[in-house]
Amino acid sequence: MSANLQLWCFFFSFIYGIFFGLMTKIHFLIIDKYNLIFKILISIMFIIDIVLGYIILMYHLNLGIFHLYFFFFILIGFLLSLKILQKKCK
């Protein structure tokens, strides 16, 4: 994999982490009023959708090649989005 393609994958993984953080916050706001069984089922479907979305993104970027450091960029983007949302909610 070329260095240029890896940089694009880093960038999109970071952006996807931010997207994941925002969608998680919205998800928890929406399912707050439902019962426990429904919360579990909807959360499982949410996680499956998020994972499939990332797989599709990586497939279009680099034919579905995954590296561990891509997931670190997702984690960094996710944590950053949670930190930003936490500051805005105060």
Secondary structure as UniProt FT lines:
FT   HELIX           3..31
FT   TURN            32..33
FT   HELIX           36..62
FT   TURN            63..64
FT   HELIX           68..89
//
